């Protein structure tokens, strides 16, 4: 019989990172919510970065400079065809292998530090600015992005941007040559032509496939459990081991991902309506 009362009980475990502290006495509800925020944090960050990089790579495939054109083509060909899980594991192992220990962290102007402990950035708190400081054994203070978060973020961005680049390429190629020639005839240079003619028209065809890529990105973020990133899936697995409420945890996770996917689809449908306004 399904029983949800366990969610109000103390979880007995915490999380290595999150937007708020989760202690041993925190309830399962609080732990699940913290895991959900971690999932949203990495998925939203990856979505924004992948969109920007994907569009640039897609446009780069039309560059007149052959090194740029070949690099963008190779980028898409390689990262589209290597499984995301392998890319994630490779990036994570590279980070923890190549980065220095906390006592020898790389730094930028003594305000940004990078080590095996993660990326330390200045952060603003109610008490004021918190600036990272190099300690004896590790960096202290500031906002920390763990190696697990960075690995999941980079893997999602690289993998998804390769697909978005293909969406961009297809959208640009769908623009009739006559419109390009008309723009050139009006005296537009290549930059103006892409900005005012090509991209606005291509966007009308890009939005629907972009919706699929964004939904896939959200679902793919669950692979973070493979390297110990404390997202919703990781929290669910630990909760199952602690409480034995497997059915409830699986149902809860399924509902959350379904809601996130439906919300993304709804927002993209609105965007699609906006960019196609006035079209029959």
C-alpha positions as CSV (number, residue, x, y, z in Angstrom):
1,X,0.0,0.0,0.0
2,X,1.3,3.4,-0.9
3,X,2.1,5.6,2.1
4,X,3.4,9.1,1.8
5,X,3.8,9.8,5.6
6,X,7.5,8.9,5.5
7,X,8.2,12.2,3.7
8,X,7.7,14.0,7.0
9,X,10.2,11.9,8.9
10,X,13.8,12.8,9.4
11,X,15.9,11.7,6.5
12,X,19.1,10.9,8.4
13,X,21.4,12.0,5.6
14,X,22.5,15.3,4.1
15,X,23.7,16.6,0.7
16,X,27.2,17.6,-0.3
17,X,25.9,20.7,-2.0
18,X,22.7,22.7,-2.4
19,X,21.1,26.1,-2.3
20,X,20.2,25.6,1.4
21,X,21.6,23.4,4.2
22,X,20.2,19.9,4.5
23,X,21.0,18.4,7.9
24,X,20.6,14.9,9.3
25,X,17.4,16.0,11.1
26,X,15.9,17.4,7.9
27,X,12.8,15.7,6.6
28,X,12.6,13.7,3.4
29,X,10.5,16.5,1.9
30,X,13.4,18.9,2.5
31,X,15.9,16.6,1.0
32,X,13.8,15.9,-2.0
33,X,13.3,19.6,-2.5
34,X,17.1,20.3,-2.2
35,X,17.7,17.6,-4.8
36,X,15.1,19.1,-7.1
37,X,16.8,22.5,-6.8
38,X,20.1,20.9,-7.7
39,X,18.5,19.3,-10.8
40,X,17.0,22.7,-11.9
41,X,20.3,24.5,-11.2
42,X,22.4,22.3,-13.5
43,X,19.7,21.9,-16.1
44,X,18.9,25.6,-16.5
45,X,22.5,26.6,-16.5
46,X,23.3,24.0,-19.2
47,X,20.2,25.0,-21.2
48,X,21.3,28.6,-21.5
49,X,25.0,27.8,-22.3
50,X,24.1,25.0,-24.7
51,X,21.8,27.3,-26.6
52,X,24.4,30.0,-27.0
53,X,27.2,27.7,-28.0
54,X,25.0,25.6,-30.2
55,X,23.8,28.6,-32.2
56,X,27.4,29.9,-32.6
57,X,28.7,26.4,-33.7
58,X,25.8,26.1,-36.1
59,X,26.5,29.5,-37.7
60,X,30.2,28.6,-37.7
61,X,29.5,25.8,-40.2
62,X,28.7,28.5,-42.8
63,X,31.9,30.5,-42.0
64,X,34.1,31.6,-44.9
65,X,37.1,30.7,-42.8
66,X,37.8,27.0,-43.4
67,X,39.4,26.4,-39.9
68,X,36.3,27.6,-38.2
69,X,34.0,25.7,-40.6
70,X,36.0,22.4,-40.1
71,X,36.2,22.8,-36.4
72,X,32.4,23.3,-36.1
73,X,31.7,20.4,-38.3
74,X,34.1,18.1,-36.3
75,X,32.6,19.4,-33.0
76,X,29.1,18.3,-34.2
77,X,30.3,15.0,-35.7
78,X,32.2,13.9,-32.6
79,X,30.0,15.0,-29.7
80,X,26.7,13.9,-31.3
81,X,28.0,10.4,-31.7
82,X,29.6,9.8,-28.3
83,X,27.2,8.7,-25.6
84,X,26.5,11.4,-23.0
85,X,27.4,9.0,-20.1
86,X,30.9,8.4,-21.5
87,X,31.4,12.2,-22.0
88,X,30.3,12.8,-18.4
89,X,32.6,10.2,-16.9
90,X,35.5,11.3,-19.1
91,X,35.1,15.0,-18.0
92,X,34.7,14.1,-14.3
93,X,37.8,11.9,-14.3
94,X,39.8,14.6,-16.1
95,X,38.7,17.2,-13.6
96,X,39.6,15.2,-10.5
97,X,42.9,14.0,-12.1
98,X,44.2,17.2,-13.6
99,X,43.1,19.8,-11.1
100,X,45.5,20.6,-8.2
101,X,44.7,19.9,-4.6
102,X,43.0,22.5,-2.4
103,X,46.3,23.8,-0.9
104,X,47.7,24.5,-4.4
105,X,44.5,25.8,-6.1
106,X,44.8,27.7,-9.3
107,X,43.7,31.3,-8.8
108,X,42.7,34.4,-10.7
109,X,43.5,37.7,-8.9
110,X,43.2,35.9,-5.6
111,X,39.4,36.0,-6.0
112,X,38.6,33.0,-8.1
113,X,40.1,29.6,-7.2
114,X,39.9,26.2,-9.0
115,X,41.0,22.9,-7.5
116,X,39.9,19.3,-6.9
117,X,37.4,20.8,-4.4
118,X,35.7,22.8,-7.1
119,X,35.4,26.3,-8.5
120,X,35.3,29.0,-5.8
121,X,33.7,32.3,-6.7
122,X,32.9,35.5,-4.8
123,X,29.3,35.5,-3.5
124,X,27.0,38.0,-1.9
125,X,25.3,37.1,1.3
126,X,23.0,39.1,3.7
127,X,26.2,39.8,5.7
128,X,28.0,41.2,2.6
129,X,30.4,39.8,0.1
130,X,32.1,36.5,0.8
131,X,35.5,36.3,-1.0
132,X,37.3,33.0,-1.3
133,X,40.5,32.8,0.6
134,X,43.4,30.3,0.2
135,X,43.6,28.3,3.4
136,X,46.3,25.8,4.6
137,X,44.5,22.8,3.2
138,X,41.8,24.1,1.0
139,X,40.1,27.3,-0.2
140,X,37.6,28.8,2.2
141,X,34.6,31.0,1.7
142,X,32.7,32.1,-1.4
143,X,30.4,30.2,-3.6
144,X,31.5,26.7,-4.5
145,X,30.7,24.8,-7.7
146,X,31.8,21.2,-7.0
147,X,33.6,19.1,-9.6
148,X,30.5,16.9,-9.8
149,X,28.4,20.0,-10.8
150,X,31.0,21.2,-13.3
151,X,31.3,17.8,-14.9
152,X,27.5,17.4,-15.3
153,X,27.2,21.0,-16.6
154,X,30.0,20.7,-19.2
155,X,28.8,17.3,-20.4
156,X,25.3,18.5,-20.9
157,X,26.4,21.7,-22.6
158,X,28.8,20.0,-25.0
159,X,26.4,17.2,-25.9
160,X,23.3,19.3,-26.3
161,X,25.0,22.1,-28.1
162,X,26.1,19.7,-30.8
163,X,22.4,18.9,-31.5
164,X,21.4,22.5,-31.3
165,X,24.1,23.3,-33.8
166,X,22.5,20.9,-36.2
167,X,19.1,22.5,-35.6
168,X,20.6,25.9,-36.3
169,X,22.2,24.7,-39.5
170,X,19.0,23.2,-40.7
171,X,17.1,26.3,-39.9
172,X,19.5,28.6,-41.7
173,X,19.6,26.4,-44.8
174,X,15.8,26.5,-44.9
175,X,15.8,30.2,-45.6
176,X,15.2,30.7,-49.3
177,X,18.1,32.0,-51.3
178,X,15.9,34.7,-52.8
179,X,15.5,36.4,-49.4
180,X,19.3,36.4,-49.0
181,X,19.8,37.9,-52.4
182,X,17.1,40.5,-51.7
183,X,18.9,41.5,-48.5
184,X,22.2,41.8,-50.3
185,X,20.6,43.9,-53.0
186,X,19.3,46.3,-50.3
187,X,22.9,46.8,-49.2
188,X,23.0,44.7,-46.1
189,X,26.4,43.2,-45.1
190,X,26.6,39.5,-44.0
191,X,26.3,40.4,-40.3
192,X,23.1,42.5,-40.9
193,X,21.8,39.9,-43.3
194,X,22.1,37.2,-40.7
195,X,20.6,39.4,-37.9
196,X,17.7,40.9,-39.7
197,X,16.8,38.4,-42.4
198,X,18.2,34.9,-41.9
199,X,17.9,34.3,-38.2
200,X,14.4,35.7,-37.7
201,X,13.1,33.4,-40.4
202,X,15.2,30.4,-39.4
203,X,13.9,30.8,-35.8
204,X,10.4,29.9,-36.9
205,X,11.6,26.5,-37.9
206,X,14.1,26.1,-35.1
207,X,11.8,26.4,-32.1
208,X,9.9,23.0,-32.4
209,X,13.1,20.9,-32.6
210,X,14.7,23.1,-29.9
211,X,11.8,22.1,-27.6
212,X,12.8,18.4,-28.0
213,X,16.5,19.2,-27.2
214,X,15.6,21.1,-24.0
215,X,13.3,18.3,-22.8
216,X,16.0,15.8,-23.5
217,X,18.5,18.0,-21.6
218,X,16.3,18.0,-18.5
219,X,15.9,14.3,-18.6
220,X,19.6,13.7,-19.3
221,X,20.6,15.7,-16.2
222,X,19.6,12.6,-14.3
223,X,22.8,11.0,-15.4
224,X,24.6,13.1,-12.7
225,X,23.9,10.2,-10.3
226,X,26.7,8.3,-12.1
227,X,29.3,10.6,-10.6
228,X,27.6,11.4,-7.3
229,X,26.0,14.7,-8.1
230,X,23.2,15.1,-5.5
231,X,20.3,15.6,-7.8
232,X,16.7,14.3,-7.6
233,X,17.7,10.8,-8.7
234,X,20.6,10.6,-6.2
235,X,18.3,11.7,-3.4
236,X,15.7,9.2,-4.5
237,X,18.1,6.3,-4.5
238,X,19.4,7.1,-1.0
239,X,15.8,7.6,0.3
240,X,14.9,4.1,-1.1
241,X,17.8,2.6,0.7
242,X,17.0,4.4,4.0
243,X,13.2,4.1,4.0
244,X,12.4,1.2,1.7
245,X,9.6,3.3,0.1
246,X,10.7,2.4,-3.5
247,X,7.3,2.8,-5.2
248,X,6.6,6.2,-3.6
249,X,10.1,7.5,-4.5
250,X,9.8,6.4,-8.1
251,X,6.3,7.9,-8.5
252,X,7.5,11.2,-7.0
253,X,10.5,11.4,-9.4
254,X,8.4,10.5,-12.4
255,X,5.9,13.2,-11.6
256,X,8.6,15.8,-11.1
257,X,10.3,15.1,-14.4
258,X,6.9,15.0,-16.2
259,X,6.0,18.4,-14.7
260,X,9.4,19.9,-15.7
261,X,9.1,18.5,-19.3
262,X,5.5,19.7,-19.6
263,X,6.4,23.1,-18.3
264,X,9.3,23.4,-20.8
265,X,7.0,22.3,-23.6
266,X,4.4,24.9,-22.7
267,X,7.0,27.7,-22.6
268,X,8.4,26.7,-25.9
269,X,4.9,26.5,-27.4
270,X,4.4,30.1,-26.3
271,X,7.6,31.1,-27.9
272,X,6.7,29.2,-31.1
273,X,3.4,31.2,-31.2
274,X,5.2,34.5,-30.8
275,X,7.8,33.9,-33.5
276,X,5.2,32.6,-35.9
277,X,2.7,35.4,-35.3
278,X,1.1,36.6,-38.5
279,X,2.0,33.4,-40.3
280,X,-0.7,31.1,-41.8
